[in-house]
Amino acid sequence: MPNDLIAVAMSGGVDSSTAAGLLHRRGQPIVGMTMQLWNQQRMPELIPSGGATGRCCSLDDVYDARHVANALGIPYYVLNFEDRFEKEVVEPFVRDYVSGKTPIPCTLCNNFIKFDQFLDVARQVGADRIATGHYARIEHDAAGGRYLLRKGVDESRDQSYFLFGLTQPQLERSSFPLGEMLKSEVRALAQELNIPVAQKPESHEICFVPNGDYARFVESYLDQQGSRGEQPSGDIVTTEGRVLGEHAGIHHYTIGQRRGLGIAVGSPMYVVEIQPADRRVVVGPREELLRKRFHAGQVNWISIAGLREPLRVQAKIRHQFRPAPAVVRPTAEPQRVEVEFDERQPAVTPGQAAVFYQDDLVIGGGWIE
């Protein structure tokens, strides 16, 4: 039989801590859980001399989460998910960069760790539901019989883009207590609730990349696995094929990149394509960066059961980009769609997510091919 106990994913930051505090104040039975995802000492050569800052999931964060749980007087556990995290998040991250894609590890972590394995462990301790500090909202559409995902009220903090992969069973068992709040209100509430981390700075970096240098992390990880070998160099070329220079590996580049190209041609140039088979990085002016159509695969539908005919949406192709008007069309493959923008958009990047909205409602999303 369902019970009222909720497991709160506590990262040690102000958002998840305030979510726990808010539920506790409401009288909700909760248990705090922190996911230990990555051994921060595995690659000491990557840690800056002053220590890693601006990332989540460090040992200090585990300490902070425990401190918050003690202050609230709630049970607290640390869960070791390091093996699963490496298999489902870190390995694909490295594999994608080496193959010329630009991955989103936070989305993979949501899909395979936070709203998958964490849910399973929560049930083992008697919690039928979980709560996180994400800025997004979940609603149940009784008429349609589906759980809906909406943007957080604070659009500057909205995290629905990273949650497009959640399934109906996962949405049914999840809650986002901060979804109706502004960040400023969360900070104020943290102070009001005497949350110990109320003034803690935000985390910005990927948790397992301590210095923010993704390319160096890829190289160090491959070295540690004994599989790096010779990093193949290649040419930097124009779209006409004119060679402008040489690169030290395509994992150093992403679509839309302008700085650090290692070439000087007298006018701004952007990475417009990465050709892994030929080890080529293709550059061009901004005009050549624009695309009108692309395909997305492994599509997950949230507000609808599937796509049978073209659908008008606003498509968002990077977290920091604004959604742009587009049409999503079905293809012969059930989980693959064609997306056509009304106007060409910059930096359509393989490995990134394309998330489809109608106003604040997440229709679904997939991975850009």
NULUMZA-364996 format. One line per field, with one value per residue (C-alpha): residue in three letters; x, z, y; residue number from 1. Coordinates in pm, 1 decimal. Example, Ala and Ser with C-alpha at 12.3 -4.5 7.8 and 13.67 -1.06 7.14 Angstrom:
<sites>
res	ALA|SER;
xx	1230.0|1367.0;
zz	780.0|714.0;
yy	-450.0|-106.0;
n	1|2;
</sites>
This chain:
<sites>
res	MET|PRO|ASN|ASP|LEU|ILE|ALA|VAL|ALA|MET|SER|GLY|GLY|VAL|ASP|SER|SER|THR|ALA|ALA|GLY|LEU|LEU|HIS|ARG|ARG|GLY|GLN|PRO|ILE|VAL|GLY|MET|THR|MET|GLN|LEU|TRP|ASN|GLN|GLN|ARG|MET|PRO|GLU|LEU|ILE|PRO|SER|GLY|GLY|ALA|THR|GLY|ARG|CYS|CYS|SER|LEU|ASP|ASP|VAL|TYR|ASP|ALA|ARG|HIS|VAL|ALA|ASN|ALA|LEU|GLY|ILE|PRO|TYR|TYR|VAL|LEU|ASN|PHE|GLU|ASP|ARG|PHE|GLU|LYS|GLU|VAL|VAL|GLU|PRO|PHE|VAL|ARG|ASP|TYR|VAL|SER|GLY|LYS|THR|PRO|ILE|PRO|CYS|THR|LEU|CYS|ASN|ASN|PHE|ILE|LYS|PHE|ASP|GLN|PHE|LEU|ASP|VAL|ALA|ARG|GLN|VAL|GLY|ALA|ASP|ARG|ILE|ALA|THR|GLY|HIS|TYR|ALA|ARG|ILE|GLU|HIS|ASP|ALA|ALA|GLY|GLY|ARG|TYR|LEU|LEU|ARG|LYS|GLY|VAL|ASP|GLU|SER|ARG|ASP|GLN|SER|TYR|PHE|LEU|PHE|GLY|LEU|THR|GLN|PRO|GLN|LEU|GLU|ARG|SER|SER|PHE|PRO|LEU|GLY|GLU|MET|LEU|LYS|SER|GLU|VAL|ARG|ALA|LEU|ALA|GLN|GLU|LEU|ASN|ILE|PRO|VAL|ALA|GLN|LYS|PRO|GLU|SER|HIS|GLU|ILE|CYS|PHE|VAL|PRO|ASN|GLY|ASP|TYR|ALA|ARG|PHE|VAL|GLU|SER|TYR|LEU|ASP|GLN|GLN|GLY|SER|ARG|GLY|GLU|GLN|PRO|SER|GLY|ASP|ILE|VAL|THR|THR|GLU|GLY|ARG|VAL|LEU|GLY|GLU|HIS|ALA|GLY|ILE|HIS|HIS|TYR|THR|ILE|GLY|GLN|ARG|ARG|GLY|LEU|GLY|ILE|ALA|VAL|GLY|SER|PRO|MET|TYR|VAL|VAL|GLU|ILE|GLN|PRO|ALA|ASP|ARG|ARG|VAL|VAL|VAL|GLY|PRO|ARG|GLU|GLU|LEU|LEU|ARG|LYS|ARG|PHE|HIS|ALA|GLY|GLN|VAL|ASN|TRP|ILE|SER|ILE|ALA|GLY|LEU|ARG|GLU|PRO|LEU|ARG|VAL|GLN|ALA|LYS|ILE|ARG|HIS|GLN|PHE|ARG|PRO|ALA|PRO|ALA|VAL|VAL|ARG|PRO|THR|ALA|GLU|PRO|GLN|ARG|VAL|GLU|VAL|GLU|PHE|ASP|GLU|ARG|GLN|PRO|ALA|VAL|THR|PRO|GLY|GLN|ALA|ALA|VAL|PHE|TYR|GLN|ASP|ASP|LEU|VAL|ILE|GLY|GLY|GLY|TRP|ILE|GLU;
xx	0.0|131.5|264.4|350.4|727.5|927.4|1299.3|1464.1|1771.1|2004.0|2309.8|2426.6|2321.4|2064.7|1794.7|1769.5|1821.6|1537.2|1313.9|1374.3|1312.7|989.3|849.1|955.1|778.2|460.7|473.0|566.9|756.8|1090.8|1426.1|1735.1|1960.6|2281.8|2411.4|2786.8|2851.5|3219.7|3547.0|3681.4|4037.5|4057.0|4231.9|4429.2|4613.6|4289.8|4219.3|4318.3|4582.2|4323.0|4086.6|3783.6|3507.5|3171.2|3065.0|2827.6|2864.3|3200.6|3285.2|3217.0|2867.8|2806.5|2913.0|2677.9|2385.2|2438.5|2458.7|2124.8|1960.9|2082.7|1950.4|1609.8|1617.5|1548.8|1702.7|1987.8|2177.4|2462.6|2414.3|2712.5|2617.4|2970.9|2975.6|2637.9|2727.2|3051.2|2877.8|2570.7|2711.4|3091.2|3161.5|2901.7|3034.8|3387.1|3264.8|3057.2|3337.0|3577.6|3320.3|3268.1|2947.3|2877.5|2699.5|2478.8|2582.3|2323.9|2040.7|2194.0|2228.8|1860.7|1751.2|1962.7|2054.8|1840.4|1505.0|1590.3|1825.4|1751.1|1379.5|1450.7|1657.3|1397.3|1137.6|1368.6|1361.4|984.1|950.8|708.7|805.2|1111.3|1162.5|1445.0|1538.5|1476.2|1301.5|1020.9|660.6|471.1|95.2|-149.1|-390.5|-687.5|-868.3|-573.2|-447.3|-89.9|157.7|272.8|603.6|604.2|873.1|955.0|788.5|1134.7|1225.9|1580.2|1629.8|1408.1|1555.4|1283.8|1525.4|1732.6|1426.7|1277.7|1371.1|1150.6|893.5|534.0|614.4|905.6|696.1|422.9|662.9|851.3|789.2|961.7|871.7|1050.9|880.9|638.8|907.7|1158.5|1522.3|1510.4|1216.4|1408.0|1702.9|1469.0|1291.4|1623.7|1706.6|1363.9|1400.8|1755.1|1896.5|2274.1|2365.6|2131.5|2418.7|2610.8|2718.1|2571.1|2742.0|2811.3|3054.6|2997.2|3051.1|3319.9|3523.0|3695.5|3866.1|3599.4|3839.1|3632.7|3896.8|4162.5|3921.9|3856.2|4229.4|4296.4|4007.2|4124.9|4479.2|4346.8|4158.4|4465.8|4271.8|4383.5|4654.5|4762.4|4514.1|4463.1|4531.6|4356.6|4286.9|4087.3|3922.6|3671.8|3343.1|3511.5|3783.2|4066.5|4305.9|4357.3|4548.9|4580.6|4408.4|4515.4|4187.6|3822.7|3727.9|3864.5|3583.3|3206.2|2962.2|2935.9|3277.6|3457.4|3746.1|4048.7|4039.5|4410.9|4368.1|4382.2|4200.0|4111.5|3740.0|3533.6|3512.6|3298.1|3301.4|3014.7|3071.6|3284.0|3364.0|3494.9|3558.0|3799.4|3918.0|3826.3|3697.7|3505.1|3488.2|3309.9|3143.6|2833.3|2605.7|2732.7|2650.7|2276.5|2051.3|1680.9|1629.7|1769.5|1672.6|1637.0|1642.9|1550.0|1254.0|1061.8|705.9|560.1|235.0|136.8|159.3|326.2|346.0|125.2|114.8|317.8|305.6|377.2|617.9|888.6|1209.4|1497.1|1833.7|2058.2|1991.0|2095.2|1908.0|1556.7|1300.5|1232.5|912.8|933.0|738.3|810.9|728.8|715.3|941.5|923.9|1113.2|885.8|1142.6|1291.0|1154.8|1241.7|1247.5|1212.7|1254.3|1057.9|1388.2|1738.2|1905.1|2272.8|2472.8|2245.3|2480.0|2485.2|2474.5|2269.3|1898.3|1611.0|1321.2|977.2|750.3|407.3|419.5|544.9|443.7|711.1|573.3|881.2|1235.8|1516.4|1886.2|2012.0|2173.8;
zz	0.0|-83.0|210.6|265.1|303.4|45.3|-21.4|-90.0|-314.3|-117.8|-304.6|-27.8|-222.7|-127.8|-367.0|-258.9|105.1|85.7|-85.3|211.2|456.7|285.5|289.9|652.4|753.9|587.3|811.9|530.0|644.0|458.5|446.8|305.8|61.7|-107.0|-414.5|-414.8|-789.8|-855.1|-669.2|-672.9|-613.1|-919.3|-1136.9|-902.5|-1197.5|-1297.9|-962.8|-964.2|-713.6|-509.8|-508.0|-725.3|-696.5|-858.6|-893.8|-710.5|-554.2|-382.2|-37.6|104.5|-45.9|124.6|452.6|390.6|307.0|626.7|823.7|676.8|750.7|1110.7|1144.5|1018.3|1236.1|952.3|869.3|623.6|400.8|150.1|-153.7|-355.2|-723.4|-856.5|-1076.6|-1235.6|-1281.5|-1460.1|-1690.8|-1773.3|-1762.2|-1769.5|-2034.1|-2280.0|-2210.3|-2312.5|-2604.3|-2743.6|-2726.0|-2899.6|-3176.1|-3235.2|-3035.7|-2746.4|-2470.1|-2180.5|-1878.3|-1647.4|-1861.7|-1866.2|-1487.8|-1455.8|-1689.9|-1551.8|-1195.6|-1017.6|-1156.0|-1207.6|-960.8|-691.7|-721.5|-676.7|-362.2|-222.4|-244.5|-56.4|246.3|228.4|25.1|-265.8|-399.4|-437.1|-434.7|-582.2|-597.3|-972.2|-1102.8|-1294.6|-1229.4|-1255.5|-1304.5|-1361.6|-1650.2|-1536.3|-1868.1|-2071.3|-1809.7|-1832.7|-1608.7|-1752.4|-1716.3|-1719.4|-1694.6|-1354.0|-1270.8|-1257.0|-1626.2|-1556.4|-1344.4|-1540.3|-1565.7|-1767.2|-2062.7|-1866.9|-1765.1|-2105.5|-2071.9|-1768.3|-1823.4|-1703.2|-1412.4|-1308.1|-1320.9|-1119.7|-832.9|-842.9|-709.3|-745.5|-439.6|-577.0|-916.6|-823.0|-666.2|-780.6|-688.4|-470.8|-282.4|-232.7|-83.3|147.9|252.5|325.5|561.4|723.3|777.5|913.5|646.2|716.2|347.5|283.5|157.2|-27.2|-382.1|-686.0|-855.7|-1224.8|-1344.8|-1433.6|-1112.1|-1244.4|-1433.1|-1151.1|-1365.3|-1634.2|-1904.2|-2077.0|-2334.5|-2070.8|-1868.3|-2175.0|-2226.5|-1859.3|-1843.1|-2154.5|-2013.4|-1690.3|-1886.9|-2095.1|-2414.4|-2521.8|-2764.4|-3010.2|-3018.7|-3393.5|-3521.1|-3828.2|-4043.8|-3975.2|-4305.6|-4457.3|-4597.1|-4939.4|-4812.7|-4786.8|-4508.8|-4250.6|-3984.4|-3777.4|-3457.9|-3182.3|-3160.0|-3240.9|-2873.2|-2829.8|-3042.7|-3043.1|-3296.0|-3263.1|-3100.8|-3194.7|-2950.8|-2926.3|-3285.8|-3337.8|-3669.7|-3777.6|-4094.8|-4024.7|-3965.7|-3707.0|-3778.9|-3607.9|-3593.5|-3826.7|-3854.1|-3708.5|-3937.0|-3710.6|-3987.5|-4159.3|-3832.5|-3977.1|-3804.6|-4049.5|-3984.2|-4150.6|-4094.6|-3877.5|-4181.2|-4241.0|-3881.4|-3938.9|-4004.3|-4072.7|-4041.8|-3838.8|-3702.8|-3340.2|-3217.4|-2901.6|-2860.5|-2534.2|-2539.9|-2218.6|-2283.2|-2574.7|-2629.7|-2968.9|-3283.7|-3579.8|-3768.7|-3784.8|-3464.2|-3405.7|-3118.0|-2984.7|-3011.8|-2772.5|-2887.7|-2602.4|-2239.7|-2279.3|-2609.5|-2639.1|-2787.3|-3154.1|-3357.5|-3545.1|-3681.7|-3561.7|-3811.3|-3755.6|-3954.8|-4037.8|-3713.0|-3406.8|-3184.8|-3454.8|-3580.4|-3827.9|-3693.4|-3919.2|-3780.3|-3918.8|-3939.3|-3946.8|-3609.2|-3506.3|-3358.6|-3406.3|-3228.9|-3238.6|-2885.9|-2748.4|-2672.2|-2873.9|-2635.6|-2768.6|-2587.0|-2624.9|-2401.4|-2067.5|-2140.1|-2233.7|-2518.8|-2535.7|-2661.5|-2819.2|-2902.8|-3198.2|-3460.7;
yy	0.0|348.8|551.8|916.5|881.0|1079.4|1034.0|1369.4|1370.6|1599.5|1726.2|1958.6|2268.0|2528.6|2404.6|2041.2|2142.6|2393.9|2137.2|1906.1|2188.6|2290.1|1936.1|1894.9|2216.6|2090.2|1785.4|1550.1|1238.4|1250.6|1079.3|1246.7|1064.1|1176.4|997.5|939.0|943.2|995.7|947.5|1299.7|1177.5|952.6|1209.1|1436.5|1590.0|1763.6|1928.5|2300.2|2408.3|2596.9|2300.7|2233.4|2490.4|2550.4|2188.5|1959.1|1613.8|1666.5|1528.2|1874.0|1854.9|1520.4|1680.4|1975.2|1746.6|1546.8|1872.4|1987.2|1651.2|1667.0|2022.2|1909.1|1599.0|1355.0|1015.6|1038.7|796.5|815.1|591.3|473.3|480.7|523.8|211.6|283.9|651.6|568.0|320.3|530.3|884.3|910.2|646.3|785.8|1136.6|1031.9|820.4|1106.2|1362.7|1125.1|1070.1|1442.0|1490.1|1726.4|1532.0|1644.6|1435.6|1596.7|1461.2|1113.2|1132.8|1224.4|945.5|662.8|758.9|1019.0|909.5|544.0|379.0|637.3|562.3|191.1|247.1|486.9|213.2|-22.3|210.3|244.0|565.4|544.8|887.3|1107.6|1484.3|1691.5|2058.7|2091.9|2402.6|2235.2|2129.5|1802.0|1788.0|1505.8|1541.0|1334.4|1369.7|1249.2|1006.3|1135.4|1309.6|1641.2|1823.9|2203.7|2467.9|2606.7|2938.2|3097.2|3072.3|3191.6|2878.6|2637.7|2286.1|2112.4|2088.2|1835.5|1633.2|1552.4|1183.8|1115.1|844.1|837.6|598.5|821.3|1139.7|969.6|904.4|1236.3|1585.5|1920.8|2133.6|2441.8|2445.0|2723.4|2943.7|3203.7|3152.8|3463.4|3313.1|2989.3|3176.1|3368.9|3049.6|2882.2|3167.7|3148.3|2773.1|2816.6|2589.5|2571.2|2615.1|2909.5|3126.9|2856.2|2957.6|2786.4|2492.6|2543.6|2280.2|1914.9|1721.3|1486.7|1751.8|1944.3|2208.6|2256.9|2132.2|1863.7|1773.9|1718.5|1505.5|1289.1|1237.6|1161.0|916.5|732.6|723.6|575.0|311.4|237.3|305.7|649.8|548.8|814.7|1099.8|1139.5|1486.7|1618.4|1917.9|2231.1|2312.8|2552.7|2425.1|2436.1|2203.0|2457.5|2356.0|2631.9|2444.8|2129.5|2018.5|1777.8|1584.0|1649.7|1617.4|1971.6|2116.3|2163.4|2304.4|2681.1|2719.2|3039.5|3074.1|2849.6|2729.6|2782.2|2962.9|3325.3|3427.0|3790.4|3736.3|3545.3|3172.1|2909.9|2532.2|2439.4|2063.9|1786.8|1493.4|1215.8|960.7|1201.2|1362.6|1701.6|2012.8|2229.2|2603.1|2890.7|3228.9|3248.3|3222.7|2869.2|2776.0|2814.9|2514.7|2481.0|2102.3|1816.7|1477.2|1375.4|1017.6|824.3|1058.9|1043.3|1178.0|1317.8|1505.2|1278.9|904.0|942.8|1153.5|1062.6|1391.9|1714.5|1918.0|2287.0|2340.0|2564.5|2363.6|2424.3|2286.1|2398.3|2481.2|2844.3|2893.7|3028.8|2788.7|2867.7|2802.1|2473.5|2179.2|1826.1|1550.8|1174.1|943.3|574.3|506.2|544.0|717.2|940.4|1273.7|1546.2|1899.2|2203.3|2553.3|2845.9|3033.0|2889.7|2847.1|2841.8|2554.3|2253.4|2015.4|1633.3|1495.2|1783.3|1753.6|1892.6|1954.4|2042.1|2287.9|2438.3|2744.4|2604.5|2244.1|1989.5|1779.7|1558.9|1557.8|1359.2|1358.3|1561.9|1340.9;
n	1|2|3|4|5|6|7|8|9|10|11|12|13|14|15|16|17|18|19|20|21|22|23|24|25|26|27|28|29|30|31|32|33|34|35|36|37|38|39|40|41|42|43|44|45|46|47|48|49|50|51|52|53|54|55|56|57|58|59|60|61|62|63|64|65|66|67|68|69|70|71|72|73|74|75|76|77|78|79|80|81|82|83|84|85|86|87|88|89|90|91|92|93|94|95|96|97|98|99|100|101|102|103|104|105|106|107|108|109|110|111|112|113|114|115|116|117|118|119|120|121|122|123|124|125|126|127|128|129|130|131|132|133|134|135|136|137|138|139|140|141|142|143|144|145|146|147|148|149|150|151|152|153|154|155|156|157|158|159|160|161|162|163|164|165|166|167|168|169|170|171|172|173|174|175|176|177|178|179|180|181|182|183|184|185|186|187|188|189|190|191|192|193|194|195|196|197|198|199|200|201|202|203|204|205|206|207|208|209|210|211|212|213|214|215|216|217|218|219|220|221|222|223|224|225|226|227|228|229|230|231|232|233|234|235|236|237|238|239|240|241|242|243|244|245|246|247|248|249|250|251|252|253|254|255|256|257|258|259|260|261|262|263|264|265|266|267|268|269|270|271|272|273|274|275|276|277|278|279|280|281|282|283|284|285|286|287|288|289|290|291|292|293|294|295|296|297|298|299|300|301|302|303|304|305|306|307|308|309|310|311|312|313|314|315|316|317|318|319|320|321|322|323|324|325|326|327|328|329|330|331|332|333|334|335|336|337|338|339|340|341|342|343|344|345|346|347|348|349|350|351|352|353|354|355|356|357|358|359|360|361|362|363|364|365|366|367|368|369;
</sites>
